[in-house]
Amino acid sequence: MEDLEIDLTSPKLGEELFKDAQGDLPIEVWIAYFWQHDLIDKEVFVWCVDPDDPDFQPIDPQQAVDQALPLVNEVIKHLRSNSPQKALVAALQVNAVLLHGWSRHQRGRGLSPTMQHQAVRAWVIRKFNPHPTKPKESKILWRELADKLFIREGKCPRTIRDEAGDIVCEADRHDSESPCVKALRTAVANLTSAMTRDGIPL
């Protein structure tokens, strides 16, 4: 990430985040939010890692440690040369590598890592699009957010569990009671609980 000093008070930020819901900006804002509050070391920070990224695949924990060690040395080098932003970039790479081998991010254990990543995007977008008269609410509806996050090429590709078994959503527009919307709301609730546990300001 080139800019860790994103202006989190910009009145245009919310609109830009909503437009770029599937892009880099929500994750960059998440990183900047933690960086500017000196909270990079908190466990929930790593929810921003996308497990569907081609570079992210579960690996043996020892292999993850072996890959992380040279990056740790790079972090130390940058800190000694008074280059904190370069050190942070290297530290984020360490985080990403270690996540490959972290048990909580192995497939099939607890909340889907994919939904953790989407929860980060949803939380960021909602936070910076506050409701004008309800401080704890967002002006972005959950169904609108699900559309922006999930729909690709006109259809939602998420697999959902139905009475008949697993089916592909294929919605071109979600309603407020759709399984995808409910899954997103649950994921964000889990994220906010984890943030509260880690002392992250909401």
C-alpha angles and dihedrals in degrees: 000000000000099000119046091166100072111163100248090185096059111127089217095054096089093053092046091050093052092050091049097041093137095036136080101277099080091052092045090052090049090052092045091048092055093041094051091048092046092240102124091119094062117113095231091059091082093062085091092072111107109224090196091062109115089235093057116080128143111259138177110290093234090052089052091053091048091052094045098052097075089048091052088054088052090053090053091048092053092046091052090051091050094247103134097167092053088046090053093051090052091045090053088053088053089052092050093050094047090049088064089067100031111116093222090061098048114113118270099021118118122308112013110262087221090060090047088057092046090047089059091052092047094047093049093048092048094046094054093043100058123179109256094231104021110062095193094048134072129230088224111091118227092239090052090050092049089052092051095046103039111028115094125176090356098306137077108242096192118129111230132186115247133176087261092051134264114348135172113252096221092177116156088200129017125224122216093259098047118125090242092056091046091049091051093049091049092049092051090048089053090048094051090049090053091047091051089050090053093046095248114160110243 
